[in-house]
Amino acid sequence: MIIFGTKGYLYQLAILTLLCGRCGNPAAHTLSKRVTKFTLFFVPLFPVSTKYATQCTFCGAQQKIGKEQAEQLQAQGAGGQPHGHQPQQQPYQG
């Protein structure tokens, strides 16, 4: 009987219009967060890892990003002003 393990959870944080680094199109990108949690008797107890990524809805290219960059992009999507360094994928100004 297996009484412990891990389970992944995927959260969509925002949909942003960014210039894709792969196809070069200004397209919608989904900002997502994947959390892997330790489970005991199928009850999630605590997070083991957290990863952030953006995915282009035009070509499907996915790029892993850090927590700070994800927070900046989420603030941009909410209309806030980002601070710190600029992300690799720039918002489309068209």
C-alpha positions as a Python dict, from the first residue, in 0.01 Angstrom:
ca = {
    (1, 'M'): (0, 0, 0),
    (2, 'I'): (136, 342, -97),
    (3, 'I'): (74, 595, 177),
    (4, 'F'): (293, 885, 60),
    (5, 'G'): (396, 1052, -265),
    (6, 'T'): (374, 1377, -461),
    (7, 'K'): (107, 1547, -666),
    (8, 'G'): (139, 1837, -909),
    (9, 'Y'): (-94, 2135, -926),
    (10, 'L'): (-103, 2377, -1220),
    (11, 'Y'): (-231, 2733, -1169),
    (12, 'Q'): (-290, 2984, -1448),
    (13, 'L'): (-187, 3320, -1304),
    (14, 'A'): (-246, 3557, -1598),
    (15, 'I'): (-278, 3596, -1973),
    (16, 'L'): (-44, 3861, -2110),
    (17, 'T'): (30, 4002, -2454),
    (18, 'L'): (405, 3960, -2504),
    (19, 'L'): (642, 3948, -2799),
    (20, 'C'): (737, 3582, -2840),
    (21, 'G'): (1109, 3509, -2839),
    (22, 'R'): (1065, 3209, -3072),
    (23, 'C'): (815, 3311, -3341),
    (24, 'G'): (847, 3690, -3301),
    (25, 'N'): (471, 3746, -3297),
    (26, 'P'): (295, 3970, -3047),
    (27, 'A'): (66, 3705, -2901),
    (28, 'A'): (-111, 3611, -2581),
    (29, 'H'): (106, 3421, -2335),
    (30, 'T'): (-22, 3226, -2038),
    (31, 'L'): (169, 3274, -1713),
    (32, 'S'): (146, 2955, -1510),
    (33, 'K'): (272, 2819, -1180),
    (34, 'R'): (333, 2448, -1116),
    (35, 'V'): (346, 2341, -751),
    (36, 'T'): (448, 1989, -651),
    (37, 'K'): (323, 1893, -304),
    (38, 'F'): (416, 1606, -75),
    (39, 'T'): (111, 1393, 7),
    (40, 'L'): (39, 1155, 291),
    (41, 'F'): (-263, 928, 254),
    (42, 'F'): (-360, 1138, -53),
    (43, 'V'): (-371, 1458, 155),
    (44, 'P'): (-139, 1735, 25),
    (45, 'L'): (74, 1856, 315),
    (46, 'F'): (345, 2097, 197),
    (47, 'P'): (498, 2220, -130),
    (48, 'V'): (817, 2048, -245),
    (49, 'S'): (886, 2265, -551),
    (50, 'T'): (738, 2563, -733),
    (51, 'K'): (813, 2649, -1096),
    (52, 'Y'): (690, 2932, -1319),
    (53, 'A'): (662, 2942, -1698),
    (54, 'T'): (512, 3139, -1987),
    (55, 'Q'): (367, 2975, -2296),
    (56, 'C'): (296, 3142, -2630),
    (57, 'T'): (-57, 3069, -2750),
    (58, 'F'): (49, 3127, -3112),
    (59, 'C'): (340, 2882, -3152),
    (60, 'G'): (326, 2692, -2821),
    (61, 'A'): (682, 2781, -2713),
    (62, 'Q'): (727, 2753, -2340),
    (63, 'Q'): (987, 2940, -2136),
    (64, 'K'): (1073, 2877, -1771),
    (65, 'I'): (1108, 3194, -1565),
    (66, 'G'): (1200, 3279, -1207),
    (67, 'K'): (968, 3379, -925),
    (68, 'E'): (1065, 3748, -937),
    (69, 'Q'): (1007, 3769, -1312),
    (70, 'A'): (670, 3593, -1273),
    (71, 'E'): (565, 3842, -1006),
    (72, 'Q'): (669, 4133, -1233),
    (73, 'L'): (470, 3993, -1526),
    (74, 'Q'): (169, 3932, -1302),
    (75, 'A'): (189, 4292, -1176),
    (76, 'Q'): (199, 4413, -1539),
    (77, 'G'): (-109, 4207, -1616),
    (78, 'A'): (-290, 4360, -1319),
    (79, 'G'): (-201, 4711, -1437),
    (80, 'G'): (70, 4767, -1177),
    (81, 'Q'): (413, 4911, -1244),
    (82, 'P'): (692, 4650, -1256),
    (83, 'H'): (1016, 4714, -1070),
    (84, 'G'): (1365, 4570, -1102),
    (85, 'H'): (1517, 4424, -1417),
    (86, 'Q'): (1322, 4383, -1739),
    (87, 'P'): (1201, 4035, -1842),
    (88, 'Q'): (1338, 3866, -2153),
    (89, 'Q'): (996, 3870, -2316),
    (90, 'Q'): (885, 4230, -2354),
    (91, 'P'): (521, 4344, -2347),
    (92, 'Y'): (389, 4427, -2691),
    (93, 'Q'): (349, 4800, -2750),
    (94, 'G'): (151, 4819, -3071),
}
